[in-house]
């Protein structure tokens, strides 16, 4: 189930390894001194079969 183009990644945040790796990367970049992180399409970050996959409660 993808929301975007095939070349755009849909990450499975239910997988603890994926979630932890993404948090690690955000923390690493923050510790390197970046000021801004742009996250596009946040309402679609969580997928659930049988829904529109938009603005699900897990996102918030």
PDBQT receptor file of N, H, CA, C and O in Angstrom, charges set to zero:
ATOM      1  N   UNK A   1       0.854  -1.172   0.000  1.00  0.00    +0.000 N 
ATOM      2  CA  UNK A   1       0.000   0.000   0.000  1.00  0.00    +0.000 C 
ATOM      3  C   UNK A   1       0.900   1.236   0.000  1.00  0.00    +0.000 C 
ATOM      4  O   UNK A   1       1.600   1.496   0.979  1.00  0.00    +0.000 OA
ATOM      5  N   UNK A   2       0.883   1.983  -1.079  1.00  0.00    +0.000 N 
ATOM      6  H   UNK A   2       0.314   1.771  -1.874  1.00  0.00    +0.000 HD
ATOM      7  CA  UNK A   2       1.659   3.216  -1.144  1.00  0.00    +0.000 C 
ATOM      8  C   UNK A   2       0.737   4.383  -1.450  1.00  0.00    +0.000 C 
ATOM      9  O   UNK A   2      -0.327   4.214  -2.046  1.00  0.00    +0.000 OA
ATOM     10  N   UNK A   3       1.149   5.539  -1.044  1.00  0.00    +0.000 N 
ATOM     11  H   UNK A   3       2.013   5.676  -0.560  1.00  0.00    +0.000 HD
ATOM     12  CA  UNK A   3       0.358   6.741  -1.256  1.00  0.00    +0.000 C 
ATOM     13  C   UNK A   3       0.943   7.588  -2.372  1.00  0.00    +0.000 C 
ATOM     14  O   UNK A   3       0.232   8.365  -3.008  1.00  0.00    +0.000 OA
ATOM     15  N   UNK A   4       2.232   7.437  -2.607  1.00  0.00    +0.000 N 
ATOM     16  H   UNK A   4       2.809   6.806  -2.090  1.00  0.00    +0.000 HD
ATOM     17  CA  UNK A   4       2.929   8.317  -3.538  1.00  0.00    +0.000 C 
ATOM     18  C   UNK A   4       3.458   7.525  -4.731  1.00  0.00    +0.000 C 
ATOM     19  O   UNK A   4       2.964   6.438  -5.031  1.00  0.00    +0.000 OA
ATOM     20  N   UNK A   5       4.434   8.060  -5.388  1.00  0.00    +0.000 N 
ATOM     21  H   UNK A   5       4.836   8.943  -5.144  1.00  0.00    +0.000 HD
ATOM     22  CA  UNK A   5       5.031   7.394  -6.542  1.00  0.00    +0.000 C 
ATOM     23  C   UNK A   5       5.874   6.200  -6.101  1.00  0.00    +0.000 C 
ATOM     24  O   UNK A   5       6.321   6.159  -4.955  1.00  0.00    +0.000 OA
ATOM     25  N   UNK A   6       6.101   5.225  -6.990  1.00  0.00    +0.000 N 
ATOM     26  H   UNK A   6       5.738   5.259  -7.921  1.00  0.00    +0.000 HD
ATOM     27  CA  UNK A   6       6.891   4.044  -6.622  1.00  0.00    +0.000 C 
ATOM     28  C   UNK A   6       8.309   4.365  -6.152  1.00  0.00    +0.000 C 
ATOM     29  O   UNK A   6       8.878   3.609  -5.364  1.00  0.00    +0.000 OA
ATOM     30  N   UNK A   7       8.880   5.458  -6.615  1.00  0.00    +0.000 N 
ATOM     31  H   UNK A   7       8.417   6.071  -7.255  1.00  0.00    +0.000 HD
ATOM     32  CA  UNK A   7      10.249   5.797  -6.207  1.00  0.00    +0.000 C 
ATOM     33  C   UNK A   7      10.291   6.519  -4.856  1.00  0.00    +0.000 C 
ATOM     34  O   UNK A   7      11.375   6.816  -4.355  1.00  0.00    +0.000 OA
ATOM     35  N   UNK A   8       9.149   6.799  -4.272  1.00  0.00    +0.000 N 
ATOM     36  H   UNK A   8       8.268   6.557  -4.679  1.00  0.00    +0.000 HD
ATOM     37  CA  UNK A   8       9.100   7.433  -2.949  1.00  0.00    +0.000 C 
ATOM     38  C   UNK A   8       8.848   6.359  -1.895  1.00  0.00    +0.000 C 
ATOM     39  O   UNK A   8       7.934   5.546  -2.035  1.00  0.00    +0.000 OA
ATOM     40  N   UNK A   9       9.649   6.360  -0.857  1.00  0.00    +0.000 N 
ATOM     41  H   UNK A   9      10.391   7.020  -0.743  1.00  0.00    +0.000 HD
ATOM     42  CA  UNK A   9       9.575   5.321   0.161  1.00  0.00    +0.000 C 
ATOM     43  C   UNK A   9       8.368   5.484   1.067  1.00  0.00    +0.000 C 
ATOM     44  O   UNK A   9       8.015   6.595   1.461  1.00  0.00    +0.000 OA
ATOM     45  N   UNK A  10       7.748   4.373   1.387  1.00  0.00    +0.000 N 
ATOM     46  H   UNK A  10       8.035   3.470   1.067  1.00  0.00    +0.000 HD
ATOM     47  CA  UNK A  10       6.745   4.297   2.435  1.00  0.00    +0.000 C 
ATOM     48  C   UNK A  10       7.359   3.451   3.540  1.00  0.00    +0.000 C 
ATOM     49  O   UNK A  10       7.529   2.243   3.374  1.00  0.00    +0.000 OA
ATOM     50  N   UNK A  11       7.689   4.063   4.646  1.00  0.00    +0.000 N 
ATOM     51  H   UNK A  11       7.552   5.044   4.781  1.00  0.00    +0.000 HD
ATOM     52  CA  UNK A  11       8.335   3.340   5.742  1.00  0.00    +0.000 C 
ATOM     53  C   UNK A  11       7.293   2.767   6.686  1.00  0.00    +0.000 C 
ATOM     54  O   UNK A  11       6.253   3.379   6.928  1.00  0.00    +0.000 OA
ATOM     55  N   UNK A  12       7.584   1.578   7.221  1.00  0.00    +0.000 N 
ATOM     56  H   UNK A  12       8.429   1.081   7.025  1.00  0.00    +0.000 HD
ATOM     57  CA  UNK A  12       6.690   0.909   8.152  1.00  0.00    +0.000 C 
ATOM     58  C   UNK A  12       7.108   1.267   9.574  1.00  0.00    +0.000 C 
ATOM     59  O   UNK A  12       7.991   0.631  10.151  1.00  0.00    +0.000 OA
ATOM     60  N   UNK A  13       6.469   2.287  10.132  1.00  0.00    +0.000 N 
ATOM     61  H   UNK A  13       5.752   2.804   9.664  1.00  0.00    +0.000 HD
ATOM     62  CA  UNK A  13       6.836   2.747  11.472  1.00  0.00    +0.000 C 
ATOM     63  C   UNK A  13       6.361   1.812  12.570  1.00  0.00    +0.000 C 
ATOM     64  O   UNK A  13       6.713   2.008  13.733  1.00  0.00    +0.000 OA
ATOM     65  N   UNK A  14       5.572   0.800  12.232  1.00  0.00    +0.000 N 
ATOM     66  H   UNK A  14       5.286   0.641  11.287  1.00  0.00    +0.000 HD
ATOM     67  CA  UNK A  14       5.210  -0.226  13.221  1.00  0.00    +0.000 C 
ATOM     68  C   UNK A  14       6.406  -1.122  13.545  1.00  0.00    +0.000 C 
ATOM     69  O   UNK A  14       6.475  -1.730  14.613  1.00  0.00    +0.000 OA
ATOM     70  N   UNK A  15       7.327  -1.188  12.617  1.00  0.00    +0.000 N 
ATOM     71  H   UNK A  15       7.272  -0.694  11.750  1.00  0.00    +0.000 HD
ATOM     72  CA  UNK A  15       8.536  -1.982  12.824  1.00  0.00    +0.000 C 
ATOM     73  C   UNK A  15       9.468  -1.191  13.740  1.00  0.00    +0.000 C 
ATOM     74  O   UNK A  15       9.927  -0.111  13.367  1.00  0.00    +0.000 OA
ATOM     75  N   UNK A  16       9.753  -1.715  14.936  1.00  0.00    +0.000 N 
ATOM     76  H   UNK A  16       9.380  -2.592  15.240  1.00  0.00    +0.000 HD
ATOM     77  CA  UNK A  16      10.597  -0.971  15.880  1.00  0.00    +0.000 C 
ATOM     78  C   UNK A  16      11.972  -0.616  15.321  1.00  0.00    +0.000 C 
ATOM     79  O   UNK A  16      12.518   0.431  15.668  1.00  0.00    +0.000 OA
ATOM     80  N   UNK A  17      12.535  -1.451  14.475  1.00  0.00    +0.000 N 
ATOM     81  H   UNK A  17      12.091  -2.301  14.193  1.00  0.00    +0.000 HD
ATOM     82  CA  UNK A  17      13.855  -1.147  13.897  1.00  0.00    +0.000 C 
ATOM     83  C   UNK A  17      13.777   0.070  12.976  1.00  0.00    +0.000 C 
ATOM     84  O   UNK A  17      14.674   0.913  12.980  1.00  0.00    +0.000 OA
ATOM     85  N   UNK A  18      12.714   0.160  12.194  1.00  0.00    +0.000 N 
ATOM     86  H   UNK A  18      11.986  -0.525  12.191  1.00  0.00    +0.000 HD
ATOM     87  CA  UNK A  18      12.533   1.304  11.297  1.00  0.00    +0.000 C 
ATOM     88  C   UNK A  18      12.336   2.577  12.122  1.00  0.00    +0.000 C 
ATOM     89  O   UNK A  18      12.984   3.594  11.877  1.00  0.00    +0.000 OA
ATOM     90  N   UNK A  19      11.431   2.504  13.103  1.00  0.00    +0.000 N 
ATOM     91  H   UNK A  19      10.905   1.678  13.302  1.00  0.00    +0.000 HD
ATOM     92  CA  UNK A  19      11.144   3.660  13.942  1.00  0.00    +0.000 C 
ATOM     93  C   UNK A  19      12.398   4.147  14.663  1.00  0.00    +0.000 C 
ATOM     94  O   UNK A  19      12.708   5.338  14.648  1.00  0.00    +0.000 OA
ATOM     95  N   UNK A  20      13.117   3.220  15.291  1.00  0.00    +0.000 N 
ATOM     96  H   UNK A  20      12.866   2.252  15.303  1.00  0.00    +0.000 HD
ATOM     97  CA  UNK A  20      14.331   3.593  16.029  1.00  0.00    +0.000 C 
ATOM     98  C   UNK A  20      15.408   4.156  15.114  1.00  0.00    +0.000 C 
ATOM     99  O   UNK A  20      16.109   5.096  15.487  1.00  0.00    +0.000 OA
ATOM    100  N   UNK A  21      15.543   3.596  13.929  1.00  0.00    +0.000 N 
ATOM    101  H   UNK A  21      14.973   2.833  13.626  1.00  0.00    +0.000 HD
ATOM    102  CA  UNK A  21      16.549   4.100  12.985  1.00  0.00    +0.000 C 
ATOM    103  C   UNK A  21      16.219   5.528  12.538  1.00  0.00    +0.000 C 
ATOM    104  O   UNK A  21      17.113   6.364  12.409  1.00  0.00    +0.000 OA
ATOM    105  N   UNK A  22      14.949   5.797  12.307  1.00  0.00    +0.000 N 
ATOM    106  H   UNK A  22      14.223   5.117  12.412  1.00  0.00    +0.000 HD
ATOM    107  CA  UNK A  22      14.556   7.157  11.913  1.00  0.00    +0.000 C 
ATOM    108  C   UNK A  22      14.794   8.145  13.057  1.00  0.00    +0.000 C 
ATOM    109  O   UNK A  22      15.272   9.256  12.825  1.00  0.00    +0.000 OA
ATOM    110  N   UNK A  23      14.467   7.754  14.275  1.00  0.00    +0.000 N 
ATOM    111  H   UNK A  23      14.078   6.852  14.464  1.00  0.00    +0.000 HD
ATOM    112  CA  UNK A  23      14.727   8.619  15.430  1.00  0.00    +0.000 C 
ATOM    113  C   UNK A  23      16.229   8.853  15.570  1.00  0.00    +0.000 C 
ATOM    114  O   UNK A  23      16.668   9.974  15.825  1.00  0.00    +0.000 OA
ATOM    115  N   UNK A  24      17.015   7.785  15.401  1.00  0.00    +0.000 N 
ATOM    116  H   UNK A  24      16.658   6.874  15.194  1.00  0.00    +0.000 HD
ATOM    117  CA  UNK A  24      18.470   7.917  15.474  1.00  0.00    +0.000 C 
ATOM    118  C   UNK A  24      18.969   8.938  14.444  1.00  0.00    +0.000 C 
ATOM    119  O   UNK A  24      19.802   9.788  14.760  1.00  0.00    +0.000 OA
ATOM    120  N   UNK A  25      18.454   8.848  13.213  1.00  0.00    +0.000 N 
ATOM    121  H   UNK A  25      17.778   8.157  12.957  1.00  0.00    +0.000 HD
ATOM    122  CA  UNK A  25      18.898   9.776  12.165  1.00  0.00    +0.000 C 
ATOM    123  C   UNK A  25      18.513  11.213  12.474  1.00  0.00    +0.000 C 
ATOM    124  O   UNK A  25      19.305  12.129  12.249  1.00  0.00    +0.000 OA
ATOM    125  N   UNK A  26      17.296  11.423  12.989  1.00  0.00    +0.000 N 
ATOM    126  H   UNK A  26      16.652  10.679  13.171  1.00  0.00    +0.000 HD
ATOM    127  CA  UNK A  26      16.894  12.777  13.368  1.00  0.00    +0.000 C 
ATOM    128  C   UNK A  26      17.792  13.317  14.480  1.00  0.00    +0.000 C 
ATOM    129  O   UNK A  26      18.228  14.467  14.423  1.00  0.00    +0.000 OA
ATOM    130  N   UNK A  27      18.067  12.501  15.479  1.00  0.00    +0.000 N 
ATOM    131  H   UNK A  27      17.713  11.567  15.525  1.00  0.00    +0.000 HD
ATOM    132  CA  UNK A  27      18.933  12.943  16.577  1.00  0.00    +0.000 C 
ATOM    133  C   UNK A  27      20.357  13.201  16.094  1.00  0.00    +0.000 C 
ATOM    134  O   UNK A  27      20.994  14.164  16.523  1.00  0.00    +0.000 OA
ATOM    135  N   UNK A  28      20.854  12.358  15.214  1.00  0.00    +0.000 N 
ATOM    136  H   UNK A  28      20.337  11.576  14.866  1.00  0.00    +0.000 HD
ATOM    137  CA  UNK A  28      22.194  12.550  14.665  1.00  0.00    +0.000 C 
ATOM    138  C   UNK A  28      22.282  13.893  13.940  1.00  0.00    +0.000 C 
ATOM    139  O   UNK A  28      23.212  14.667  14.168  1.00  0.00    +0.000 OA
ATOM    140  N   UNK A  29      21.313  14.165  13.070  1.00  0.00    +0.000 N 
ATOM    141  H   UNK A  29      20.557  13.537  12.885  1.00  0.00    +0.000 HD
ATOM    142  CA  UNK A  29      21.326  15.425  12.328  1.00  0.00    +0.000 C 
ATOM    143  C   UNK A  29      21.208  16.621  13.263  1.00  0.00    +0.000 C 
ATOM    144  O   UNK A  29      21.864  17.642  13.058  1.00  0.00    +0.000 OA
ATOM    145  N   UNK A  30      20.378  16.494  14.280  1.00  0.00    +0.000 N 
ATOM    146  H   UNK A  30      19.845  15.664  14.446  1.00  0.00    +0.000 HD
ATOM    147  CA  UNK A  30      20.230  17.572  15.254  1.00  0.00    +0.000 C 
ATOM    148  C   UNK A  30      21.550  17.823  15.975  1.00  0.00    +0.000 C 
ATOM    149  O   UNK A  30      21.942  18.973  16.178  1.00  0.00    +0.000 OA
ATOM    150  N   UNK A  31      22.230  16.758  16.360  1.00  0.00    +0.000 N 
ATOM    151  H   UNK A  31      21.912  15.824  16.196  1.00  0.00    +0.000 HD
ATOM    152  CA  UNK A  31      23.518  16.905  17.037  1.00  0.00    +0.000 C 
ATOM    153  C   UNK A  31      24.603  17.456  16.118  1.00  0.00    +0.000 C 
ATOM    154  O   UNK A  31      25.607  17.982  16.595  1.00  0.00    +0.000 OA
ATOM    155  N   UNK A  32      24.412  17.341  14.811  1.00  0.00    +0.000 N 
ATOM    156  H   UNK A  32      23.596  16.913  14.423  1.00  0.00    +0.000 HD
ATOM    157  CA  UNK A  32      25.361  17.905  13.857  1.00  0.00    +0.000 C 
ATOM    158  C   UNK A  32      25.129  19.404  13.662  1.00  0.00    +0.000 C 
ATOM    159  O   UNK A  32      25.932  20.090  13.030  1.00  0.00    +0.000 OA
ATOM    160  N   UNK A  33      24.019  19.902  14.214  1.00  0.00    +0.000 N 
ATOM    161  H   UNK A  33      23.367  19.345  14.728  1.00  0.00    +0.000 HD
ATOM    162  CA  UNK A  33      23.794  21.336  14.180  1.00  0.00    +0.000 C 
ATOM    163  C   UNK A  33      22.758  21.821  13.186  1.00  0.00    +0.000 C 
ATOM    164  O   UNK A  33      22.632  23.028  12.982  1.00  0.00    +0.000 OA
ATOM    165  N   UNK A  34      22.009  20.920  12.558  1.00  0.00    +0.000 N 
ATOM    166  H   UNK A  34      22.111  19.939  12.724  1.00  0.00    +0.000 HD
ATOM    167  CA  UNK A  34      20.995  21.426  11.631  1.00  0.00    +0.000 C 
ATOM    168  C   UNK A  34      19.934  22.193  12.412  1.00  0.00    +0.000 C 
ATOM    169  O   UNK A  34      19.654  21.885  13.570  1.00  0.00    +0.000 OA
ATOM    170  N   UNK A  35      19.361  23.174  11.777  1.00  0.00    +0.000 N 
ATOM    171  H   UNK A  35      19.589  23.425  10.836  1.00  0.00    +0.000 HD
ATOM    172  CA  UNK A  35      18.364  24.017  12.421  1.00  0.00    +0.000 C 
ATOM    173  C   UNK A  35      16.937  23.613  12.062  1.00  0.00    +0.000 C 
ATOM    174  O   UNK A  35      16.014  23.827  12.847  1.00  0.00    +0.000 OA
ATOM    175  N   UNK A  36      16.758  23.035  10.888  1.00  0.00    +0.000 N 
ATOM    176  H   UNK A  36      17.508  22.861  10.251  1.00  0.00    +0.000 HD
ATOM    177  CA  UNK A  36      15.416  22.744  10.389  1.00  0.00    +0.000 C 
ATOM    178  C   UNK A  36      15.374  21.341   9.805  1.00  0.00    +0.000 C 
ATOM    179  O   UNK A  36      16.288  20.920   9.095  1.00  0.00    +0.000 OA
ATOM    180  N   UNK A  37      14.302  20.624  10.115  1.00  0.00    +0.000 N 
ATOM    181  H   UNK A  37      13.560  20.966  10.692  1.00  0.00    +0.000 HD
ATOM    182  CA  UNK A  37      14.012  19.342   9.478  1.00  0.00    +0.000 C 
ATOM    183  C   UNK A  37      12.647  19.491   8.820  1.00  0.00    +0.000 C 
ATOM    184  O   UNK A  37      11.658  19.800   9.484  1.00  0.00    +0.000 OA
ATOM    185  N   UNK A  38      12.603  19.274   7.533  1.00  0.00    +0.000 N 
ATOM    186  H   UNK A  38      13.407  19.024   6.993  1.00  0.00    +0.000 HD
ATOM    187  CA  UNK A  38      11.333  19.371   6.815  1.00  0.00    +0.000 C 
ATOM    188  C   UNK A  38      10.772  17.970   6.628  1.00  0.00    +0.000 C 
ATOM    189  O   UNK A  38      11.421  17.101   6.045  1.00  0.00    +0.000 OA
ATOM    190  N   UNK A  39       9.577  17.765   7.122  1.00  0.00    +0.000 N 
ATOM    191  H   UNK A  39       9.050  18.471   7.596  1.00  0.00    +0.000 HD
ATOM    192  CA  UNK A  39       8.910  16.474   6.978  1.00  0.00    +0.000 C 
ATOM    193  C   UNK A  39       7.651  16.713   6.154  1.00  0.00    +0.000 C 
ATOM    194  O   UNK A  39       6.714  17.366   6.612  1.00  0.00    +0.000 OA
ATOM    195  N   UNK A  40       7.638  16.186   4.952  1.00  0.00    +0.000 N 
ATOM    196  H   UNK A  40       8.400  15.656   4.580  1.00  0.00    +0.000 HD
ATOM    197  CA  UNK A  40       6.491  16.356   4.065  1.00  0.00    +0.000 C 
ATOM    198  C   UNK A  40       5.455  15.257   4.297  1.00  0.00    +0.000 C 
ATOM    199  O   UNK A  40       5.790  14.148   4.712  1.00  0.00    +0.000 OA
ATOM    200  N   UNK A  41       4.223  15.575   4.030  1.00  0.00    +0.000 N 
ATOM    201  H   UNK A  41       3.950  16.476   3.692  1.00  0.00    +0.000 HD
ATOM    202  CA  UNK A  41       3.119  14.619   4.039  1.00  0.00    +0.000 C 
ATOM    203  C   UNK A  41       2.953  13.897   5.375  1.00  0.00    +0.000 C 
ATOM    204  O   UNK A  41       2.689  12.695   5.402  1.00  0.00    +0.000 OA
ATOM    205  N   UNK A  42       3.105  14.612   6.466  1.00  0.00    +0.000 N 
ATOM    206  H   UNK A  42       3.319  15.588   6.444  1.00  0.00    +0.000 HD
ATOM    207  CA  UNK A  42       2.960  14.019   7.795  1.00  0.00    +0.000 C 
ATOM    208  C   UNK A  42       1.601  13.339   7.986  1.00  0.00    +0.000 C 
ATOM    209  O   UNK A  42       1.555  12.287   8.623  1.00  0.00    +0.000 OA
ATOM    210  N   UNK A  43       0.500  13.879   7.472  1.00  0.00    +0.000 N 
ATOM    211  H   UNK A  43       0.537  14.733   6.955  1.00  0.00    +0.000 HD
ATOM    212  CA  UNK A  43      -0.779  13.194   7.679  1.00  0.00    +0.000 C 
ATOM    213  C   UNK A  43      -0.811  11.769   7.123  1.00  0.00    +0.000 C 
ATOM    214  O   UNK A  43      -1.669  10.976   7.510  1.00  0.00    +0.000 OA
ATOM    215  N   UNK A  44       0.110  11.441   6.223  1.00  0.00    +0.000 N 
ATOM    216  H   UNK A  44       0.807  12.086   5.909  1.00  0.00    +0.000 HD
ATOM    217  CA  UNK A  44       0.136  10.115   5.599  1.00  0.00    +0.000 C 
ATOM    218  C   UNK A  44       1.208   9.194   6.183  1.00  0.00    +0.000 C 
ATOM    219  O   UNK A  44       1.471   8.131   5.621  1.00  0.00    +0.000 OA
ATOM    220  N   UNK A  45       1.824   9.573   7.284  1.00  0.00    +0.000 N 
ATOM    221  H   UNK A  45       1.610  10.437   7.741  1.00  0.00    +0.000 HD
ATOM    222  CA  UNK A  45       2.984   8.841   7.788  1.00  0.00    +0.000 C 
ATOM    223  C   UNK A  45       2.617   7.461   8.342  1.00  0.00    +0.000 C 
ATOM    224  O   UNK A  45       3.473   6.582   8.434  1.00  0.00    +0.000 OA
ATOM    225  N   UNK A  46       1.345   7.269   8.712  1.00  0.00    +0.000 N 
ATOM    226  H   UNK A  46       0.649   7.983   8.638  1.00  0.00    +0.000 HD
ATOM    227  CA  UNK A  46       0.902   5.988   9.269  1.00  0.00    +0.000 C 
ATOM    228  C   UNK A  46      -0.112   5.364   8.318  1.00  0.00    +0.000 C 
ATOM    229  O   UNK A  46      -1.029   6.042   7.855  1.00  0.00    +0.000 OA
ATOM    230  N   UNK A  47       0.050   4.068   8.025  1.00  0.00    +0.000 N 
ATOM    231  H   UNK A  47       0.795   3.518   8.401  1.00  0.00    +0.000 HD
ATOM    232  CA  UNK A  47      -0.832   3.361   7.094  1.00  0.00    +0.000 C 
ATOM    233  C   UNK A  47      -1.721   2.383   7.861  1.00  0.00    +0.000 C 
ATOM    234  O   UNK A  47      -1.282   1.745   8.818  1.00  0.00    +0.000 OA
ATOM    235  N   UNK A  48      -2.963   2.279   7.428  1.00  0.00    +0.000 N 
ATOM    236  H   UNK A  48      -3.319   2.797   6.651  1.00  0.00    +0.000 HD
ATOM    237  CA  UNK A  48      -3.915   1.348   8.033  1.00  0.00    +0.000 C 
ATOM    238  C   UNK A  48      -4.854   0.859   6.930  1.00  0.00    +0.000 C 
ATOM    239  O   UNK A  48      -5.532   1.657   6.283  1.00  0.00    +0.000 OA
ATOM    240  N   UNK A  49      -4.888  -0.466   6.723  1.00  0.00    +0.000 N 
ATOM    241  H   UNK A  49      -4.337  -1.114   7.249  1.00  0.00    +0.000 HD
ATOM    242  CA  UNK A  49      -5.772  -1.020   5.706  1.00  0.00    +0.000 C 
ATOM    243  C   UNK A  49      -7.220  -0.648   5.997  1.00  0.00    +0.000 C 
ATOM    244  O   UNK A  49      -7.638  -0.599   7.153  1.00  0.00    +0.000 OA
ATOM    245  N   UNK A  50      -7.973  -0.388   4.947  1.00  0.00    +0.000 N 
ATOM    246  H   UNK A  50      -7.634  -0.428   4.007  1.00  0.00    +0.000 HD
ATOM    247  CA  UNK A  50      -9.382  -0.053   5.089  1.00  0.00    +0.000 C 
ATOM    248  C   UNK A  50      -9.644   1.399   5.439  1.00  0.00    +0.000 C 
ATOM    249  O   UNK A  50     -10.782   1.765   5.733  1.00  0.00    +0.000 OA
ATOM    250  N   UNK A  51      -8.604   2.244   5.413  1.00  0.00    +0.000 N 
ATOM    251  H   UNK A  51      -7.680   1.947   5.174  1.00  0.00    +0.000 HD
ATOM    252  CA  UNK A  51      -8.771   3.668   5.692  1.00  0.00    +0.000 C 
ATOM    253  C   UNK A  51      -8.186   4.474   4.549  1.00  0.00    +0.000 C 
ATOM    254  O   UNK A  51      -7.604   3.916   3.619  1.00  0.00    +0.000 OA
ATOM    255  N   UNK A  52      -8.343   5.786   4.619  1.00  0.00    +0.000 N 
ATOM    256  H   UNK A  52      -8.817   6.239   5.375  1.00  0.00    +0.000 HD
ATOM    257  CA  UNK A  52      -7.740   6.662   3.611  1.00  0.00    +0.000 C 
ATOM    258  C   UNK A  52      -6.256   6.895   3.883  1.00  0.00    +0.000 C 
ATOM    259  O   UNK A  52      -5.553   7.503   3.076  1.00  0.00    +0.000 OA
ATOM    260  N   UNK A  53      -5.788   6.398   5.042  1.00  0.00    +0.000 N 
ATOM    261  H   UNK A  53      -6.359   5.904   5.698  1.00  0.00    +0.000 HD
ATOM    262  CA  UNK A  53      -4.378   6.571   5.448  1.00  0.00    +0.000 C 
ATOM    263  C   UNK A  53      -4.026   8.051   5.597  1.00  0.00    +0.000 C 
ATOM    264  O   UNK A  53      -2.887   8.449   5.350  1.00  0.00    +0.000 OA
ATOM    265  N   UNK A  54      -4.973   8.838   5.989  1.00  0.00    +0.000 N 
ATOM    266  H   UNK A  54      -5.898   8.514   6.190  1.00  0.00    +0.000 HD
ATOM    267  CA  UNK A  54      -4.713  10.264   6.171  1.00  0.00    +0.000 C 
ATOM    268  C   UNK A  54      -5.232  10.708   7.530  1.00  0.00    +0.000 C 
ATOM    269  O   UNK A  54      -6.373  10.428   7.900  1.00  0.00    +0.000 OA
ATOM    270  N   UNK A  55      -4.373  11.405   8.266  1.00  0.00    +0.000 N 
ATOM    271  H   UNK A  55      -3.447  11.632   7.966  1.00  0.00    +0.000 HD
ATOM    272  CA  UNK A  55      -4.722  11.963   9.563  1.00  0.00    +0.000 C 
ATOM    273  C   UNK A  55      -5.202  10.910  10.562  1.00  0.00    +0.000 C 
ATOM    274  O   UNK A  55      -6.124  11.167  11.337  1.00  0.00    +0.000 OA
ATOM    275  N   UNK A  56      -4.593   9.744  10.549  1.00  0.00    +0.000 N 
ATOM    276  H   UNK A  56      -3.844   9.535   9.920  1.00  0.00    +0.000 HD
ATOM    277  CA  UNK A  56      -4.945   8.712  11.518  1.00  0.00    +0.000 C 
ATOM    278  C   UNK A  56      -4.428   9.114  12.890  1.00  0.00    +0.000 C 
ATOM    279  O   UNK A  56      -3.458   9.865  12.988  1.00  0.00    +0.000 OA
ATOM    280  N   UNK A  57      -5.058   8.627  13.948  1.00  0.00    +0.000 N 
ATOM    281  H   UNK A  57      -5.846   8.016  13.869  1.00  0.00    +0.000 HD
ATOM    282  CA  UNK A  57      -4.700   9.035  15.304  1.00  0.00    +0.000 C 
ATOM    283  C   UNK A  57      -3.249   8.700  15.662  1.00  0.00    +0.000 C 
ATOM    284  O   UNK A  57      -2.652   9.378  16.499  1.00  0.00    +0.000 OA
ATOM    285  N   UNK A  58      -2.676   7.665  15.043  1.00  0.00    +0.000 N 
ATOM    286  H   UNK A  58      -3.162   7.115  14.363  1.00  0.00    +0.000 HD
ATOM    287  CA  UNK A  58      -1.296   7.285  15.335  1.00  0.00    +0.000 C 
ATOM    288  C   UNK A  58      -0.287   8.364  14.912  1.00  0.00    +0.000 C 
ATOM    289  O   UNK A  58       0.821   8.429  15.444  1.00  0.00    +0.000 OA
ATOM    290  N   UNK A  59      -0.680   9.199  13.961  1.00  0.00    +0.000 N 
ATOM    291  H   UNK A  59      -1.580   9.146  13.530  1.00  0.00    +0.000 HD
ATOM    292  CA  UNK A  59       0.212  10.260  13.498  1.00  0.00    +0.000 C 
ATOM    293  C   UNK A  59       0.445  11.289  14.613  1.00  0.00    +0.000 C 
ATOM    294  O   UNK A  59       1.522  11.877  14.717  1.00  0.00    +0.000 OA
ATOM    295  N   UNK A  60      -0.565  11.488  15.423  1.00  0.00    +0.000 N 
ATOM    296  H   UNK A  60      -1.439  11.010  15.338  1.00  0.00    +0.000 HD
ATOM    297  CA  UNK A  60      -0.484  12.521  16.457  1.00  0.00    +0.000 C 
ATOM    298  C   UNK A  60      -0.112  11.924  17.777  1.00  0.00    +0.000 C 
ATOM    299  O   UNK A  60       0.004  12.643  18.769  1.00  0.00    +0.000 OA
TER     300      UNK A  60
